[in-house]
């Protein structure tokens, strides 16, 4: 639900699960390590492959950039005494994703993934 919203889908995560404040609450005080952060990044990239998300360089660069940014933010926010932002959007900012949507990428016959 969270990743779907991040990728431009409906705002279900924000509406039904509380959005960024709830995400933040899941991380505060967890003391995530760099090793755990990297493992999560690898799992997300494996899941993206298994789900058939686009594999073209433009999309993957934007996707990996967002995942790196988000996991580094989570790492910071999880540390004891971290100063955190109380509110932030779950969606990537305007222009963060390639011009074509995920649906357009995956619906194009013969397009490499």
CNS distance restraints for C-alpha pairs under 8 A (distance, minus, plus):
assign (resid   1 and name CA) (resid   5 and name CA) 6.36 0.50 0.50
assign (resid   1 and name CA) (resid  12 and name CA) 6.63 0.50 0.50
assign (resid   1 and name CA) (resid  13 and name CA) 5.51 0.50 0.50
assign (resid   2 and name CA) (resid   6 and name CA) 6.26 0.50 0.50
assign (resid   2 and name CA) (resid  12 and name CA) 7.87 0.50 0.50
assign (resid   2 and name CA) (resid  13 and name CA) 5.30 0.50 0.50
assign (resid   2 and name CA) (resid  90 and name CA) 7.45 0.50 0.50
assign (resid   3 and name CA) (resid   7 and name CA) 6.12 0.50 0.50
assign (resid   4 and name CA) (resid   8 and name CA) 6.59 0.50 0.50
assign (resid   4 and name CA) (resid   9 and name CA) 5.16 0.50 0.50
assign (resid   4 and name CA) (resid  10 and name CA) 7.25 0.50 0.50
assign (resid   5 and name CA) (resid   9 and name CA) 4.52 0.50 0.50
assign (resid   5 and name CA) (resid  10 and name CA) 5.55 0.50 0.50
assign (resid   5 and name CA) (resid  11 and name CA) 5.39 0.50 0.50
assign (resid   5 and name CA) (resid  12 and name CA) 6.95 0.50 0.50
assign (resid   5 and name CA) (resid  13 and name CA) 6.66 0.50 0.50
assign (resid   5 and name CA) (resid  90 and name CA) 6.97 0.50 0.50
assign (resid   5 and name CA) (resid  91 and name CA) 5.99 0.50 0.50
assign (resid   6 and name CA) (resid  90 and name CA) 5.84 0.50 0.50
assign (resid   6 and name CA) (resid  91 and name CA) 4.12 0.50 0.50
assign (resid   6 and name CA) (resid  92 and name CA) 5.65 0.50 0.50
assign (resid   7 and name CA) (resid  91 and name CA) 6.92 0.50 0.50
assign (resid   7 and name CA) (resid  92 and name CA) 7.21 0.50 0.50
assign (resid   7 and name CA) (resid  97 and name CA) 7.75 0.50 0.50
assign (resid   7 and name CA) (resid 102 and name CA) 7.44 0.50 0.50
assign (resid   8 and name CA) (resid  91 and name CA) 6.69 0.50 0.50
assign (resid   8 and name CA) (resid  92 and name CA) 7.81 0.50 0.50
assign (resid   8 and name CA) (resid 101 and name CA) 7.94 0.50 0.50
assign (resid  11 and name CA) (resid  15 and name CA) 6.18 0.50 0.50
assign (resid  12 and name CA) (resid  16 and name CA) 5.58 0.50 0.50
assign (resid  12 and name CA) (resid  17 and name CA) 7.47 0.50 0.50
assign (resid  13 and name CA) (resid  17 and name CA) 5.04 0.50 0.50
assign (resid  13 and name CA) (resid  18 and name CA) 6.64 0.50 0.50
assign (resid  13 and name CA) (resid  19 and name CA) 5.68 0.50 0.50
assign (resid  14 and name CA) (resid  18 and name CA) 4.87 0.50 0.50
assign (resid  14 and name CA) (resid  19 and name CA) 3.65 0.50 0.50
assign (resid  14 and name CA) (resid  20 and name CA) 7.22 0.50 0.50
assign (resid  14 and name CA) (resid  90 and name CA) 7.30 0.50 0.50
assign (resid  15 and name CA) (resid  19 and name CA) 6.91 0.50 0.50
assign (resid  17 and name CA) (resid  22 and name CA) 6.87 0.50 0.50
assign (resid  18 and name CA) (resid  22 and name CA) 5.13 0.50 0.50
assign (resid  18 and name CA) (resid  23 and name CA) 7.76 0.50 0.50
assign (resid  19 and name CA) (resid  23 and name CA) 6.33 0.50 0.50
assign (resid  19 and name CA) (resid  89 and name CA) 7.42 0.50 0.50
assign (resid  19 and name CA) (resid  90 and name CA) 6.26 0.50 0.50
assign (resid  20 and name CA) (resid  24 and name CA) 5.93 0.50 0.50
assign (resid  20 and name CA) (resid  87 and name CA) 6.23 0.50 0.50
assign (resid  20 and name CA) (resid  88 and name CA) 5.82 0.50 0.50
assign (resid  20 and name CA) (resid  89 and name CA) 6.24 0.50 0.50
assign (resid  20 and name CA) (resid  90 and name CA) 5.83 0.50 0.50
assign (resid  21 and name CA) (resid  25 and name CA) 6.20 0.50 0.50
assign (resid  21 and name CA) (resid  86 and name CA) 6.42 0.50 0.50
assign (resid  21 and name CA) (resid  87 and name CA) 6.13 0.50 0.50
assign (resid  21 and name CA) (resid  88 and name CA) 7.84 0.50 0.50
assign (resid  22 and name CA) (resid  26 and name CA) 6.44 0.50 0.50
assign (resid  23 and name CA) (resid  27 and name CA) 6.80 0.50 0.50
assign (resid  24 and name CA) (resid  28 and name CA) 6.17 0.50 0.50
assign (resid  24 and name CA) (resid  74 and name CA) 7.63 0.50 0.50
assign (resid  24 and name CA) (resid  77 and name CA) 7.25 0.50 0.50
assign (resid  24 and name CA) (resid  86 and name CA) 7.97 0.50 0.50
assign (resid  27 and name CA) (resid  32 and name CA) 7.99 0.50 0.50
assign (resid  27 and name CA) (resid  74 and name CA) 6.26 0.50 0.50
assign (resid  27 and name CA) (resid  75 and name CA) 7.95 0.50 0.50
assign (resid  27 and name CA) (resid  77 and name CA) 6.38 0.50 0.50
assign (resid  27 and name CA) (resid  78 and name CA) 4.90 0.50 0.50
assign (resid  28 and name CA) (resid  77 and name CA) 5.67 0.50 0.50
assign (resid  28 and name CA) (resid  78 and name CA) 4.37 0.50 0.50
assign (resid  28 and name CA) (resid  79 and name CA) 6.93 0.50 0.50
assign (resid  28 and name CA) (resid  80 and name CA) 7.66 0.50 0.50
assign (resid  29 and name CA) (resid  77 and name CA) 7.73 0.50 0.50
assign (resid  29 and name CA) (resid  78 and name CA) 4.92 0.50 0.50
assign (resid  29 and name CA) (resid  79 and name CA) 5.76 0.50 0.50
assign (resid  29 and name CA) (resid  80 and name CA) 5.41 0.50 0.50
assign (resid  29 and name CA) (resid  81 and name CA) 7.96 0.50 0.50
assign (resid  30 and name CA) (resid  78 and name CA) 4.97 0.50 0.50
assign (resid  30 and name CA) (resid  79 and name CA) 6.67 0.50 0.50
assign (resid  30 and name CA) (resid  80 and name CA) 7.86 0.50 0.50
assign (resid  31 and name CA) (resid  75 and name CA) 7.30 0.50 0.50
assign (resid  31 and name CA) (resid  78 and name CA) 4.81 0.50 0.50
assign (resid  31 and name CA) (resid  79 and name CA) 4.51 0.50 0.50
assign (resid  31 and name CA) (resid  80 and name CA) 6.50 0.50 0.50
assign (resid  32 and name CA) (resid  36 and name CA) 6.29 0.50 0.50
assign (resid  32 and name CA) (resid  37 and name CA) 6.84 0.50 0.50
assign (resid  32 and name CA) (resid  74 and name CA) 7.86 0.50 0.50
assign (resid  32 and name CA) (resid  75 and name CA) 5.48 0.50 0.50
assign (resid  32 and name CA) (resid  78 and name CA) 5.82 0.50 0.50
assign (resid  32 and name CA) (resid  79 and name CA) 6.90 0.50 0.50
assign (resid  33 and name CA) (resid  37 and name CA) 6.25 0.50 0.50
assign (resid  33 and name CA) (resid  75 and name CA) 6.93 0.50 0.50
assign (resid  34 and name CA) (resid  38 and name CA) 6.16 0.50 0.50
assign (resid  34 and name CA) (resid  75 and name CA) 7.30 0.50 0.50
assign (resid  35 and name CA) (resid  39 and name CA) 6.20 0.50 0.50
assign (resid  36 and name CA) (resid  40 and name CA) 6.21 0.50 0.50
assign (resid  37 and name CA) (resid  41 and name CA) 6.32 0.50 0.50
assign (resid  37 and name CA) (resid  71 and name CA) 6.16 0.50 0.50
assign (resid  37 and name CA) (resid  72 and name CA) 7.44 0.50 0.50
assign (resid  37 and name CA) (resid  75 and name CA) 6.81 0.50 0.50
assign (resid  38 and name CA) (resid  42 and name CA) 6.24 0.50 0.50
assign (resid  39 and name CA) (resid  43 and name CA) 6.20 0.50 0.50
assign (resid  40 and name CA) (resid  44 and name CA) 6.14 0.50 0.50
assign (resid  40 and name CA) (resid  71 and name CA) 7.99 0.50 0.50
assign (resid  41 and name CA) (resid  45 and name CA) 6.23 0.50 0.50
assign (resid  41 and name CA) (resid  67 and name CA) 6.71 0.50 0.50
assign (resid  41 and name CA) (resid  68 and name CA) 7.21 0.50 0.50
assign (resid  41 and name CA) (resid  71 and name CA) 7.34 0.50 0.50
assign (resid  42 and name CA) (resid  46 and name CA) 6.11 0.50 0.50
assign (resid  43 and name CA) (resid  47 and name CA) 6.06 0.50 0.50
assign (resid  44 and name CA) (resid  48 and name CA) 6.10 0.50 0.50
assign (resid  45 and name CA) (resid  49 and name CA) 6.35 0.50 0.50
assign (resid  45 and name CA) (resid  64 and name CA) 7.88 0.50 0.50
assign (resid  46 and name CA) (resid  50 and name CA) 6.24 0.50 0.50
assign (resid  47 and name CA) (resid  51 and name CA) 5.95 0.50 0.50
assign (resid  48 and name CA) (resid  52 and name CA) 6.21 0.50 0.50
assign (resid  48 and name CA) (resid  53 and name CA) 5.31 0.50 0.50
assign (resid  49 and name CA) (resid  53 and name CA) 5.99 0.50 0.50
assign (resid  49 and name CA) (resid  55 and name CA) 7.71 0.50 0.50
assign (resid  52 and name CA) (resid 106 and name CA) 7.35 0.50 0.50
assign (resid  52 and name CA) (resid 113 and name CA) 6.62 0.50 0.50
assign (resid  53 and name CA) (resid 102 and name CA) 7.01 0.50 0.50
assign (resid  53 and name CA) (resid 105 and name CA) 8.00 0.50 0.50
assign (resid  53 and name CA) (resid 106 and name CA) 6.81 0.50 0.50
assign (resid  53 and name CA) (resid 113 and name CA) 6.63 0.50 0.50
assign (resid  54 and name CA) (resid  59 and name CA) 6.48 0.50 0.50
assign (resid  54 and name CA) (resid  60 and name CA) 7.10 0.50 0.50
assign (resid  54 and name CA) (resid 102 and name CA) 7.00 0.50 0.50
assign (resid  54 and name CA) (resid 105 and name CA) 6.07 0.50 0.50
assign (resid  54 and name CA) (resid 106 and name CA) 6.37 0.50 0.50
assign (resid  54 and name CA) (resid 112 and name CA) 7.32 0.50 0.50
assign (resid  54 and name CA) (resid 113 and name CA) 4.45 0.50 0.50
assign (resid  55 and name CA) (resid  59 and name CA) 6.83 0.50 0.50
assign (resid  55 and name CA) (resid  60 and name CA) 5.94 0.50 0.50
assign (resid  55 and name CA) (resid 112 and name CA) 6.62 0.50 0.50
assign (resid  55 and name CA) (resid 113 and name CA) 3.97 0.50 0.50
assign (resid  56 and name CA) (resid  60 and name CA) 6.12 0.50 0.50
assign (resid  56 and name CA) (resid 112 and name CA) 6.86 0.50 0.50
assign (resid  56 and name CA) (resid 113 and name CA) 6.17 0.50 0.50
assign (resid  57 and name CA) (resid  61 and name CA) 5.83 0.50 0.50
assign (resid  58 and name CA) (resid  62 and name CA) 6.53 0.50 0.50
assign (resid  58 and name CA) (resid  98 and name CA) 6.36 0.50 0.50
assign (resid  59 and name CA) (resid  63 and name CA) 6.08 0.50 0.50
assign (resid  59 and name CA) (resid  97 and name CA) 6.79 0.50 0.50
assign (resid  59 and name CA) (resid  98 and name CA) 5.80 0.50 0.50
assign (resid  60 and name CA) (resid  64 and name CA) 5.84 0.50 0.50
assign (resid  61 and name CA) (resid  65 and name CA) 5.95 0.50 0.50
assign (resid  62 and name CA) (resid  66 and name CA) 6.20 0.50 0.50
assign (resid  62 and name CA) (resid  96 and name CA) 6.51 0.50 0.50
assign (resid  62 and name CA) (resid  97 and name CA) 5.81 0.50 0.50
assign (resid  62 and name CA) (resid  98 and name CA) 7.19 0.50 0.50
assign (resid  63 and name CA) (resid  67 and name CA) 6.21 0.50 0.50
assign (resid  63 and name CA) (resid  97 and name CA) 7.56 0.50 0.50
assign (resid  64 and name CA) (resid  68 and name CA) 5.95 0.50 0.50
assign (resid  65 and name CA) (resid  69 and name CA) 6.10 0.50 0.50
assign (resid  66 and name CA) (resid  70 and name CA) 5.99 0.50 0.50
assign (resid  66 and name CA) (resid  92 and name CA) 7.34 0.50 0.50
assign (resid  67 and name CA) (resid  71 and name CA) 5.96 0.50 0.50
assign (resid  68 and name CA) (resid  72 and name CA) 6.03 0.50 0.50
assign (resid  69 and name CA) (resid  73 and name CA) 6.16 0.50 0.50
assign (resid  70 and name CA) (resid  74 and name CA) 6.15 0.50 0.50
assign (resid  71 and name CA) (resid  75 and name CA) 6.03 0.50 0.50
assign (resid  72 and name CA) (resid  76 and name CA) 6.22 0.50 0.50
assign (resid  73 and name CA) (resid  77 and name CA) 6.04 0.50 0.50
assign (resid  74 and name CA) (resid  78 and name CA) 5.95 0.50 0.50
assign (resid  75 and name CA) (resid  79 and name CA) 6.79 0.50 0.50
assign (resid  76 and name CA) (resid  82 and name CA) 6.62 0.50 0.50
assign (resid  77 and name CA) (resid  82 and name CA) 5.64 0.50 0.50
assign (resid  77 and name CA) (resid  83 and name CA) 7.14 0.50 0.50
assign (resid  77 and name CA) (resid  84 and name CA) 5.89 0.50 0.50
assign (resid  78 and name CA) (resid  82 and name CA) 7.03 0.50 0.50
assign (resid  92 and name CA) (resid  96 and name CA) 5.94 0.50 0.50
assign (resid  92 and name CA) (resid  97 and name CA) 7.65 0.50 0.50
assign (resid  95 and name CA) (resid  99 and name CA) 7.69 0.50 0.50
assign (resid  97 and name CA) (resid 101 and name CA) 7.63 0.50 0.50
assign (resid 100 and name CA) (resid 104 and name CA) 5.94 0.50 0.50
assign (resid 100 and name CA) (resid 105 and name CA) 6.53 0.50 0.50
assign (resid 101 and name CA) (resid 105 and name CA) 6.30 0.50 0.50
assign (resid 102 and name CA) (resid 106 and name CA) 6.17 0.50 0.50
assign (resid 103 and name CA) (resid 107 and name CA) 5.88 0.50 0.50
assign (resid 104 and name CA) (resid 108 and name CA) 6.29 0.50 0.50
assign (resid 105 and name CA) (resid 111 and name CA) 7.28 0.50 0.50
assign (resid 106 and name CA) (resid 111 and name CA) 7.55 0.50 0.50
assign (resid 106 and name CA) (resid 113 and name CA) 7.72 0.50 0.50
